[in-house]
């Protein structure tokens, strides 16, 4: 079915299509019980043996949805019905912001890739927190990760305050946090991946975390463009700060070996999909082996098949996430991966 629909979707602007699809998926879930039942029976994963516990959280299966797909926590329940074992929302910032000018998302079909420069467009952490509160009251079993960032207008020297605001506001309504300092679409953000500013952010969040009656796992999402020396620093930072793990990787600024014409591949923004698959897996393997598997890793980047997911797990990932592969291959990819993992 998706193979028949996809060519039609791909004739239109990718951001417009995205919202057209998710809004109707939510409508089916909220207003049309039969439609919800059909979706769940078609896509939801009911396979024993897939459950796993990672950083103290029980996941019904290891295939999650990466951040960026549901920036405001509006579609979590509907997306969960497609079979995802967990949903990561955001990136969210303390204050609402419109993001970068449109167009800001581009398909590269010849490379099975996307370029985006969304710029953390979101409605602000207060809106997300209220939505997730209602969701958790209704569906506490859905595992939700909160991907947090800083507002574009906040200078880097004050960035830690933005992360604290998001952390405090979402603490009661998410299961884990992801610190996003690796998006290429907010000016200067990747500078926060440097050792000292990163340690400041993570140590401050961990101090905040320990003041609560219980703590939430905090993960760091890193870029695929880091050097081995920078990855060594990441391993050291995880040990020093005591955060729960790493998400590897975000989008890349590289444009190497693309089949797409230069006018399109030259668009500014982060590249995702198949072109980042190998580098993402390399980063996972390096972190896992160099750290002697000292912390869990969520593998994301270029997963378009069950084999791609297995490669990430074999490299050292404990869980995987989909984004671009979900768009190119459709919702059936989740069940395909889960069935393959059981075998």
DADAFEN-V689742 format. One record per helix or strand of 3 or more residues. SS is the DSSP state (2 for helix, 1 for strand). FROM is the first residue (numbers start at 1). TO is the last residue. If there is no record, write none. Layout:
ss & from & to
SS & FROM & TO
SS & FROM & TO
This chain:
ss & from & to
2 & 2 & 9
2 & 14 & 31
2 & 33 & 43
1 & 52 & 54
1 & 57 & 59
1 & 63 & 65
2 & 76 & 80
1 & 86 & 92
1 & 105 & 108
2 & 109 & 111
1 & 113 & 116
2 & 125 & 138
1 & 144 & 148
2 & 156 & 170
1 & 176 & 180
2 & 189 & 193
2 & 195 & 210
1 & 217 & 222
2 & 228 & 241
1 & 245 & 248
2 & 262 & 265
1 & 270 & 273
2 & 274 & 290
1 & 296 & 300
2 & 306 & 315
1 & 319 & 322
2 & 324 & 329
2 & 332 & 342
